[in-house]
């Protein structure tokens, strides 16, 4: 696989951010927040995740981030509709990955195979890890926070994670078996055994922004 171009920075490192996320305590006495409490207490106009009972709150994503996430969501949605392989969830859909204390993560795009999808009408957070997760980097994403999120997905059972970096026009691929790859704009994101037959070039995605 062709390595990304040398731009004077560590080629495979994640983009450095301008600011970090912040935490918010909403439980009396500082008790861990549960997934059910989070579901009943929405925080308007924020991006929120629950990490081991603690809320992590961030500002909404920017324009480029939204375009990239939507473009990949469209490609995955078309695949799912054509093949009947499963369901694709839009950004900020919560998945409960751990309990006591609870962790609820929300990827930019997620794919769940048909046999693991919940009954129609389900409104709660799914207590499972998606088969595929897409995370699109924003300027305020810190490498440590991104890698912690990837680790949570993989530990909970996600088989394939794509971390897409619009700034450098590349994506880092993480697999449940511990292997990793880097895909550049000239290469394609491959669904591998999670989405057999799916392929989408990064170049095509980035051309839309």
N, C-alpha and C positions, 0 to 999 in steps of 0.2 A: 504494500500500500504506500502511495506517495506521501512522504512527510510534508507537513505544512511549511510554507516559506519562512525563511529566517528574517524576522523583523527586528532583530536586536534584543528581543525578550526571550525568555524560556519558551520554546515553541509550544509545549503541551500544557503550560500553566493556564489557570483560569484567569479571566479578566479581573483586575483589581478594581474595587469599588470606591465610591465617594463617601458612603456612609453605611452604618450597620443597621440591622433591624433592632427594635427595642422590645422589651418584655412588659407585660401588663398583668398585674395581680388583681383578679376580680372576685376572689373567694375570701370570706371572713377569716381572719386569723392567719392568712397566708397558706391555707390548705390547698393541695393540688386541685386544679380544675379538671372536671371530668368531660368526656366527649358529649354526654347528654346536656351538661350545663352550657357548653359551647354552642350546641345546636339551638338551645333555647335563648341564647343571648347574642344575637348578631351584632357585629360592630360595623356600622355603615362606612362605606367608602374606604375601607382598609383591606389589606391582604393579611389574613390571619391563619396561623397554624398553632396546634397544641403539641408541645414537645415535652414529654414526661411531666405532664401536669401543669406546664407553664406556657402561657400564651406568648407567641412571637408575632408582633404586629409590624406591618410595613405599609408604605404608601402604595397606591395603585401603580401598576407597571406603565411604562411609556409607550409611545406610538410604535417604535420599531419592534419592541418586544411583542406587542399585540399582533402585529402583522405576521411575524415569523410563527408564533404559536398558532394563529388562525390558519395560515397556509399549510402547516403540517397537519393540523386537525382536519382540514378539508381533504387532504390526500389520504389520511388514515380512515376518515369517514367514508370516502368513496370505495376504498378497499373493503371495509366492513360491510357496506351495503351490497357490493357486487358479490362477495363470497359468502355472506351470512356468517362470518367467522366469530362475530362478537359485537360489543358495543364500544363506542368511543365517547369519552367524557370531555367536556370543555374545561377551561381553566377554573381553578378554585373549587373543584369538586373534592370533598373531603373523604379520606379513607382512614379508617381506624386501624392502626398498625400494632398497637400494644395497649395493654390495660394495667392499671394499678402500679404506677400512674399511667394515665392515658396519653397516647400520642396519636394525633390526627394530622396527617400530611395532605397537602393539596397540590398536585402537579399542574403544569401548564396544559398538558394533554395526557390522557390515560386510555389504555385499551384493555378490556377485560374479555376473555374468551366466552363464547356463548354458554358453555356448560357451567360457568361460574357466575353468570349474571343473576341478580336477585329477581324475585317475583315483580311483575308489573305493579306500579304504585308505591314501591318502596321509597321512603323519604329520608330515612336515617342514613348516617354514614355507613358505608359498607365496611364490615369487619374483615377485610382482606386486602392484600396488596395487588394492584393491577399487574397484568402480565407484562405490559410495556408501559414505561413512564417516559415522558418528554419534559425536560426542564430547559427553558430558554433563559440564558443569562441576561441580567440587567446591569446597568452601570454600578448599582449599589450592592451587588452580590459579592460577598467575601468568599474566597476559595474554601476556607475552613467550614463555613456554613453550608456551602453547596455540597462539599464532600460528606458532611454529616448527614445531609438529606439523602444523598445517594446511598450511604451506608444503611440508613433506616429502611429505604425501599428494598435493597437487596437482602437485608437480614430478615425482613418480613415475608420474602418470597417472590418479589418481582424478578422476572427472568432477564429483562433487558431494559437498560436505562440509557437514553440519549440526552446528553448535556450539550445543547446547541449554543455556540458562541457567535452571535452576529458580527461582533466587532472584528473578529479574526477570520470569519468565514470558515469555521471548522466545527466539528462535533466530536466529543469524546464519548466512546461507547463503553459501557460497563455491563458485564454479564454476571449472572448468579454464580457461575463457576469460578469467578475471580479473574477472568481474563479481561483485557482492555484493548481497545483500538482507537485510532484517530482517523476520522474521515474529513477530507478537505473538500473544498467547493467543487472540484472536478470529479469527485467520487460520489457514490450513492449510499444513502442510508438503507441498509438491508434488514428486512423483517426477520431473517434467519428462520429458526424453527418456531418462533412466536407468531409471525405473520408470514407463512410460506408464500413466496411469489411476490411479496411487496418489495418495491425498490423506488426510491425517490432521490434524485440528485440534489445535493445541497445548493449547487449553483442555481438550479431552477427556483428554489425557495428564496435565496438571497436576491435574485433578480427582481423579485416582487417588492423589495423594499428600496 
